[in-house]
Amino acid sequence: MKRIWITFLWILCLGTVLNCSSIALVNPQLNREWMLVSFKNYPKEELIRKQAKIDLTAPSEHGKIKGGAFMGCNKMFFTAAFKKDGTVKFSDIGSTLMACRDMKLEHDFARNFETMQYFKLEGHFLILNDNRGNTMKYIASDWD
């Protein structure tokens, strides 16, 4: 009986330690549509004209959000995992394959989006950063 009890406690402790590093953030403030307002050297007016945005309104499942993005041509999709420690992981990134005249913003976004590793919520802004100093700044689309 003592051996079963020790085994049970060991498994419980191991499970707790393994889950501590991957605690997902459940924050209703994240579950919004976010308009891109600052990215690389793109003027804000161009980002607005192209309706550049990410959509995080889907319900969180197992700590992950199935999101979407639009940068003026193709619809993009991804999975996002926001953690309590301020880190974020984007995975399963894909898009439709339409050809449009000016796809530079879309290509730059696709190349940089999955490298974003950190996030910060500041009022109505969502800011994504990577280790190389690249930043994407969004404003909540429901903010007036």
C-alpha positions in Angstrom: 0.0 0.0 0.0 2.8 2.4 0.9 4.4 1.7 -2.5 1.2 2.6 -4.4 0.9 5.8 -2.4 4.5 6.9 -3.1 3.9 6.1 -6.8 0.7 8.1 -6.9 2.4 11.1 -5.2 5.4 10.9 -7.6 3.0 10.9 -10.7 1.1 13.8 -9.2 4.2 15.9 -8.6 5.6 15.1 -12.1 2.3 16.1 -13.7 2.3 19.4 -11.8 5.9 20.2 -12.7 5.4 19.5 -16.4 2.2 21.5 -16.6 3.6 24.6 -14.9 5.7 25.7 -17.9 2.7 25.5 -20.3 -0.1 27.2 -18.5 -2.2 28.8 -21.1 -3.6 32.2 -20.7 -7.4 32.5 -20.8 -8.0 36.2 -21.2 -11.2 37.5 -22.7 -9.3 40.7 -23.6 -7.4 38.7 -26.2 -10.5 37.2 -27.8 -11.0 40.0 -30.3 -10.3 41.1 -33.8 -7.1 43.2 -33.9 -6.2 45.7 -36.6 -2.5 46.0 -37.5 -1.4 49.6 -37.0 2.4 49.2 -37.0 4.6 46.8 -38.8 8.1 47.3 -40.2 8.2 50.5 -42.4 4.6 50.2 -43.7 2.7 53.4 -43.3 -0.4 53.1 -41.1 -2.6 54.3 -44.0 -1.5 51.3 -46.1 -2.3 48.9 -43.3 -5.7 50.5 -42.9 -6.4 50.5 -46.7 -5.5 46.8 -46.9 -7.6 46.0 -43.8 -4.7 44.2 -42.2 -5.9 42.3 -39.2 -5.8 39.2 -37.1 -8.9 37.5 -35.7 -8.7 35.8 -32.3 -12.4 35.6 -31.6 -12.7 31.8 -31.8 -13.1 30.1 -28.4 -10.0 28.8 -26.8 -9.7 25.0 -26.9 -7.0 23.3 -24.8 -5.3 26.6 -24.3 -5.1 27.4 -28.0 -7.0 29.7 -30.3 -7.7 28.9 -34.0 -7.2 32.4 -35.5 -7.3 34.0 -38.9 -5.5 36.9 -40.6 -6.0 39.1 -43.6 -3.4 41.4 -45.2 -5.3 42.5 -48.3 -5.4 39.4 -50.5 -5.5 35.9 -49.0 -7.2 34.6 -45.9 -4.6 33.2 -43.5 -5.2 30.8 -40.6 -3.1 29.7 -37.6 -3.2 28.3 -34.1 -2.1 30.6 -31.3 -1.1 29.6 -27.7 -0.8 32.6 -25.3 1.0 31.8 -22.0 0.7 33.5 -18.7 4.4 34.3 -18.8 3.9 36.7 -21.8 5.1 34.2 -24.4 3.1 33.2 -27.5 3.5 30.4 -30.0 2.0 30.5 -33.5 1.8 27.3 -35.4 -0.2 25.5 -38.2 0.1 28.7 -40.3 -1.4 28.5 -43.8 -3.4 30.6 -46.3 -5.5 30.5 -49.4 -3.5 30.8 -52.7 -5.0 33.7 -54.6 -2.6 35.9 -56.7 -3.0 39.6 -56.2 -1.1 42.6 -57.6 0.7 43.8 -54.5 1.4 41.0 -52.0 4.5 42.4 -50.3 2.7 43.1 -47.0 1.3 39.6 -47.0 4.7 38.0 -47.7 6.4 40.1 -45.0 3.7 39.3 -42.5 3.8 35.6 -43.2 7.6 35.5 -42.8 7.5 37.4 -39.5 4.3 36.3 -37.8 5.5 32.9 -36.7 8.7 34.3 -35.3 6.8 36.4 -32.8 7.5 35.0 -29.3 6.2 37.6 -26.8 3.0 39.5 -26.4 1.8 42.4 -24.3 -1.6 43.9 -23.8 -1.5 47.6 -23.2 -5.0 49.1 -22.9 -6.6 48.5 -26.3 -3.3 47.5 -27.9 -1.8 44.0 -28.5 2.0 44.1 -29.1 3.9 41.1 -30.5 7.7 40.9 -30.4 10.5 38.5 -31.3 14.1 38.2 -30.1 15.4 40.3 -33.0 13.6 43.5 -32.2 10.7 43.0 -34.7 7.4 44.3 -33.5 3.8 44.1 -34.7 1.3 46.4 -33.0 -2.5 46.0 -33.2 -5.4 47.9 -31.9 -8.7 46.3 -30.9 -11.2 46.7 -33.8 -14.1 47.3 -31.3 -12.3 50.2 -29.7 -13.6 53.6 -30.7 
